[in-house]
Amino acid sequence: MPGPRRARRSWPEVLRRHPRGLTEELWRFLLVGGAGFVTDVAVFTALRSEALGLLDDHPLTAKVASTAVATAVTWQGNRWWTWGHRTTASTRRELVLFVAMNVVGMGIAVGCLAVSHYVLGFTSLLADNVAANGVGLVLGTAFRFVAYRTVVFRDAPRPPADGGVLVTGGAPDARERGA
């Protein structure tokens, strides 16, 4: 038998009642993402600079390396600051999902660039930047926020407060059936 129905709450009430507030999580996520973006650009530029001479002739390798460093920065920031208040069942699981969601987010930006460049024929540098770093970045960031919040950094199930057994699904046992 289903439980009692909850009354619908307005968005302001939902935000106020959320343990940390959706708004606070969003701002923290955006700040961490900004730090990741700055890290990505700085590392890429440093690796590509002729002064250092590390990867000045290897732009793709430099981009992969800078993205990996930025992913490490955003993982730390999101795990310990944005969603640090959430309990976790497995940090390893979170890290694997975090990297997977980053790959999907990157795919969104690359997909926007591919459609703009190859399908629509907008081939200028400005058009490529608008498609990849404008539209693609916004859509990828929205995807990441929802994915991190609902899939990667979700709360682990907690045992019931009354000390009972945590039931996560399946057939009811004999006590629940009234046998």
N, C-alpha and C positions, 0 to 999 in steps of 0.2 A: 504494500500500500504506500503510495507516495506521501512524502511529508507535506507540511503546510507550505502554501505558496508564499513567496516573499513579495512584498510590494516593490515596484520599480522605484529606483532612486534616481534623482537628477545627477548629471555629470558633476556639478560642484560638490554634491554630497558624496559621491563615489570617491572623488579626489581627496576630500577631507577625511574620509573613513579609511582610506588605504593606509597600511602601516607606515610607509615612507612617503606616500604621495606619488602618484603617477607623474605629476609635474616635476618633482624633485628628481625622479629617476631619469626623466627625459633630459633635463638640463645636465645632469651628471654624464649621461650617455653622450650628449653633444659635446661637452667639454673634453671628455676622453677621446672622442672621435677627432676633435680639433687637434689635440696633442698628437694623435696618430698621424693625421694629415701633415702636420708640421714636421714630424719625425721622418715620414716617407719622403717628403720633398727635400729636406736637409740631407738625409743619407744619400738619396739619389744624386743630388747636386754634388756632394762631396766625392762620391765614387766616380762620377763622370768628369770631374774637374781635371784639367791638364796639370794643375799644380801638384795634385797628389799622384796622378798617373796610375791609379789602381785599375779602373775599368773604363777609362776614357774612350776606348774604341769598342766597348761592349755594352750598349744601352739596355738591351733586354736582360742581360745578367745583372746589371746594376739595378734595374727595376725590380727584378725578383728578390734581390738581396734587400733593397730598401723596403719592399712590401713585407718581407719576413720580419724585419726589425720593427716596423710599424704594427704588425699583427701582435708581436710580443708585448709592445707597449700598451696596445688597446686591450689585450687579454688581461694584463695585470690591473689596469685601471678599472675595467668593467667587473672583473672578478672580486676585487678587494674594496672598491669604492662605490661604483654604481649599484651593484647588486650584492655587496658584501653582507647585507643584513639577511640574506636568504640562506637557509641551510642547504647542504649539498649531500647527496648520496655518494658521489664519486667525482673528484676533481678531474681525473683522467677523462671520464665521460664528457664533462663540460668542455674540456680543451679540444677533444676530437670534434664535438659538435660545433664549437666556436670556429675552428678552422674551416669546417665544412660550410657553415653559414657565410663565412667570409668569401669562400670560393663562389658560392651562389650569388652573393652581393656583387662581386667582381664581374661575374657572368652577366648580371643585369646591365652594368655599365658598358661592358664590351658589346652586348646585344644592341643597346641603344646606338652605340657608335657604328656598328655594322649596318643597321637599318638605315641610319642617316647617310652614311658614306656610300654603301654599295647598292642599296635599294632606292633611296630617294635621290642619290647623286650629289649630295652636298659634300664636296671634297676639299673645301678650304680648311686651313688650320683653325680658323675661328669656328667653323661649323663642327669640326671634329671635337674641339674643346667644349662647345655648348652641348653636343650630344653626349660625350663621355663624362665630362666633369661638371656639367650642369644638370641635364635631365637624368643621366645615368647615376650620378652621385646622389641626387635627391631620392630617386626611386630605390637605389641600393641601400641607402641609409634608413629609409622607412622600413624596408624589408628586414634589415639587420636588427633594428630596435624591436620589432614585433617578434622576430625569431629568437633573439637573445632573451627577451623577457618571458616568452611562453615555452620555449623549447630548451635553451641552453642553461639559463640560470633560474629554472623553476625551483620552487621549494620542494625538498624531499618530504615524503609523507611522515607525519609525526604520530607517535602512538596516542591513543585517546587519553584525555586528561583523567578519566576515572580509573585508569590502570587496566582497562579491558584489552582485548586482543584487537589489533588493527586488521580489518577485513578490507581487502582491496578489490574484491570481485569474486566471481565464481558462484557455485551453488551454496545455498545456506546450509550450515551444519544442523544437526538434530535439535540443538537448543533453540535456534532461530525458527525452525519449523514448528516448534511447540511439541515435539515428540518426547 
